[in-house]
């Protein structure tokens, strides 16, 4: 029994609009840009640790932070986002590029 059936059972007199779908977490749409997001890897990185860096995002700072949060949670890693740059701990360049392409971004790989 799905949620729609349960609600009908609890509230038999209420008219439900069945064309609407229920979503547990509504996703805010991110700013999409024409320029590519540059994805590069630094072996020495920040404080001597390897990092993956995403540059050239032109959207709002809030969108940048939301995008960084989604990437970090999908990969299960740490990182930060500020001043148009997302820094992800570790070498996840290929996985990050796949995630961004799924979201509709144009991504360009920089470096080796």
C-alpha positions as CSV (number, residue, x, y, z in Angstrom):
1,X,0.0,0.0,0.0
2,X,1.6,3.3,-1.1
3,X,1.3,6.7,0.5
4,X,-1.6,7.8,-1.8
5,X,-3.7,4.8,-0.7
6,X,-3.0,5.3,2.9
7,X,-4.0,9.0,2.7
8,X,-7.3,8.0,1.0
9,X,-8.0,5.6,3.7
10,X,-7.3,8.1,6.5
11,X,-9.2,10.9,4.8
12,X,-12.0,9.3,2.7
13,X,-13.9,12.6,2.2
14,X,-10.9,14.6,0.9
15,X,-10.4,14.9,-2.9
16,X,-6.8,14.1,-3.8
17,X,-5.3,15.5,-7.0
18,X,-3.7,12.3,-8.5
19,X,-1.8,14.2,-11.2
20,X,0.6,15.5,-8.6
21,X,3.4,13.4,-7.4
22,X,4.7,13.4,-3.8
23,X,8.4,14.1,-3.2
24,X,10.1,13.7,0.1
25,X,12.9,16.2,-0.7
26,X,12.1,18.9,-3.3
27,X,15.4,19.8,-5.1
28,X,16.0,23.5,-5.9
29,X,17.1,23.9,-9.5
30,X,20.7,25.1,-9.9
31,X,22.0,27.8,-12.1
32,X,23.1,26.3,-15.4
33,X,25.8,28.0,-17.4
34,X,27.2,28.0,-20.9
35,X,30.9,28.0,-19.9
36,X,32.4,24.7,-18.8
37,X,33.2,23.9,-15.2
38,X,37.0,23.2,-15.0
39,X,37.7,20.1,-13.0
40,X,41.4,19.6,-12.0
41,X,43.4,17.5,-9.5
42,X,46.3,18.8,-7.4
43,X,48.5,16.1,-5.8
44,X,50.0,18.4,-3.2
45,X,46.7,20.3,-2.8
46,X,45.8,22.2,0.3
47,X,48.0,21.6,3.3
48,X,49.9,18.9,1.4
49,X,46.8,16.7,0.9
50,X,45.4,15.8,-2.6
51,X,42.3,17.6,-3.7
52,X,40.0,17.9,-6.7
53,X,39.2,21.5,-7.6
54,X,36.1,22.8,-9.5
55,X,36.5,26.3,-10.9
56,X,34.6,28.6,-13.2
57,X,31.1,28.2,-11.7
58,X,29.2,31.5,-12.5
59,X,26.1,31.0,-10.4
60,X,25.2,32.5,-7.0
61,X,27.2,31.6,-3.9
62,X,24.2,29.8,-2.5
63,X,24.0,27.6,-5.6
64,X,27.7,26.9,-5.4
65,X,27.4,25.7,-1.8
66,X,24.4,23.5,-2.6
67,X,26.2,21.9,-5.5
68,X,29.2,21.3,-3.3
69,X,27.0,19.7,-0.6
70,X,25.4,17.4,-3.1
71,X,28.8,16.3,-4.5
72,X,30.3,15.8,-1.0
73,X,27.3,13.7,0.2
74,X,27.3,11.5,-2.9
75,X,31.0,10.8,-2.6
76,X,31.0,10.7,1.2
77,X,34.0,13.1,1.5
78,X,34.8,16.5,2.9
79,X,35.4,19.7,1.1
80,X,34.5,23.4,0.9
81,X,33.0,26.0,-1.4
82,X,33.7,29.7,-1.6
83,X,34.6,32.4,-4.1
84,X,33.4,30.4,-7.1
85,X,35.6,27.4,-6.3
86,X,34.6,24.0,-4.9
87,X,37.4,22.0,-3.2
88,X,36.8,18.3,-2.7
89,X,39.3,16.2,-0.6
90,X,40.9,13.4,-2.6
91,X,41.1,12.4,-6.3
92,X,37.5,12.1,-7.4
93,X,37.8,13.9,-10.7
94,X,36.1,11.2,-12.9
95,X,33.3,10.6,-10.4
96,X,32.6,14.4,-10.0
97,X,32.6,14.9,-13.7
98,X,30.0,12.1,-14.0
99,X,27.8,13.7,-11.3
100,X,28.0,17.1,-12.9
101,X,27.2,15.7,-16.4
102,X,24.2,13.9,-15.0
103,X,23.0,17.2,-13.6
104,X,23.4,18.8,-17.1
105,X,26.6,20.8,-16.6
106,X,29.3,21.0,-19.3
107,X,32.6,19.9,-17.6
108,X,36.1,20.2,-18.9
109,X,39.0,18.2,-17.5
110,X,42.2,20.1,-16.8
111,X,45.6,18.5,-16.2
112,X,46.8,15.0,-16.8
